[in-house]
Structure formats: C-alpha cells, structure tokens
Amino acid sequence: MLDLICHACPKKLLALIPANMNPVTTMEQCRNILARFCPKDCFRVVVLNGSGENPRLEEDAAILAAALKDLGVTPGMLANEDR
C-alpha cells in the first residue's frame, strides 16, 4: 500500500486477489487507507474474480478495464510510464 500511495502516478488502482481474506472487508479497509492520502476520484480498489488456482482472465480483464475507464485512464496513458 505504501508503494502505491507514494508512487508518482496520480491515479492509483489496487487489484485484490480473493485468497486468504474477506474480500469485502479488505476492499473497504484499503479504500479507507487510500482515502486518507489520495483524492477519492484518483483511486479505485477492486476485487478480482479469479485467483492463481482458479484463473478468470476475461472477467478480471473486464473489471480492471472498467476501473481504469472510471479513473479516466486511456490505453495511450498506460504506454507512457514516465507519468
């Protein structure tokens, strides 16, 4: 979390893998922590559907794409890592 908060990019996306945790509680805790350091319109926390034992790549890609779109991040922005 600290690396994400301190990273130079203004938009933050935290993807949680649902393993060994309560996904809803963990997501809310992460949102609360990020809200203390980042403007609420500059971060998203999502829980993926898949895991290492049960990959669900298409569903997870859709979740991540929706979160990035919601943040206003475009594919061209992702190619420029200097941001």
N, C-alpha and C positions, 0 to 999 in steps of 0.2 A: 504494500500500500504506500509506503513512504517513497519508494522509487517512482511510482505513478504520480503521486502528489507533487513531487519535486521535478518531474520531467518538464522540459522546456515547452513541449507542445501544449497549447492552451486547451485543447479538447481531450478529455480522458474517457476511455472505455475499459471497464473491468468486466471480464467474462469469467463467470464462476462455473466450474465443473461440478455437477451434483454427485459428489462422492465423499463419504465420511463427514457429512454435515447436514444441518437442517437448511435447505436452500432458501426458504423464505426468511428465516431469522438472519442468516448470514448476509443475504442481499440487503436487508434493512439496516443491519449494522454497518455494512460497507457504505451504503448511501449516507447514513448519518455522519460517518467519519469524513467522507469526501465533501459533504456539505459544509463542514467547518473550515475547509481550506480552499474550495473551488466554488465559483458561482454555479447555481443549480442548473443553469442552461448550458453549462460547459462539461458536464459529465453524465455518463449513463452506467448503470450496473445491470447486467443481465445474467440470467442463469441459463446455461446451455441445456439441451435435452439429452445430448449424448455424453458418453464417458469413454475412457480407454477400453473398458470391457464391452461397451455397447455403443459403438460409434453411430451417430446420426448426423452425418455430414451435411446433407441437404437442409435438414431442419435447422441445424446450428448456423449454417451459412445465411439462411433467411433471417434468423434472429439477429445476427451480427450486422447484416446489411441494413435492417430496419433501424437498429440503434445508431449506426453511422449516419444514415439519412436523417434521422431525428436530430442528430448533432450538427447537421449541415456539412458533413464531410463528404467530399466527392472523390471518385477514383483518382482524378488527377492530383488531388491533395496528398493521397497516400503514396504516390510515386515520389514526391519531394520530401525526403526525410530530413532536410535541413530546417524544417519549420519548428 
